Amino acid sequence: MKQNIKIKYLNPNCEITQFAKGDWIDCRSNGLQVYSGPVEYSAGDVVFESKLLGLGFAMQLPAGYEAIIAPRSSTFKNFGLIPSDAIGVIDNTYCGDEDEWKFAGLAFRSGQIDDGDRICQMKIQLSQYATVWQKIKWLFTSGFTFEIVDHLSGKNRGGFGTTGK
């Protein structure tokens, strides 16, 4: 039995593949979205440019699941990027049509990231709010299948940081 996950592609170059339970899935860049606003720093500080890289899809995780976004082992070597927040955690309420998944990175050098470059990876796992039944079901799951849809039924959250400070 496989768990079904709805995915809406915003960019066909960013398609992710099927995977077995426990594996990480490579995610691709959907172009660069630069944070705007002032960056404050003092003399002697090292300042890096902060970026949000769209991953080209929105996804509706089942209740009781979350996703972890982390760099690939080659992300720093190829692009000079490290994640600005160590890892990204995406819960199952970030599931609207316009809730594009993103990777937040810090640039250590100049470079270029092209549309479709493999920039990070994700892992889907049970969340701390998973019910006993969801945990039992997970034990007997043989992975996930992705159902490509034109519309997700969740409410748009409006992007990263929308739950407040």
Secondary structure, DSSP 8 states (H G I E B T S, - for coil): --EEEEEEES-GGG----B-TT--EEEE---EEE--S-----TT----EEEEEE-SEEEE--TTEEEEEEE-TTHHHHH-EEETTSSEEEETT--BTT---EEEEEESS-----TT-EEEEEEEEE-TT--HHHHHHHHT---EEEEE-S---B----STTTT--
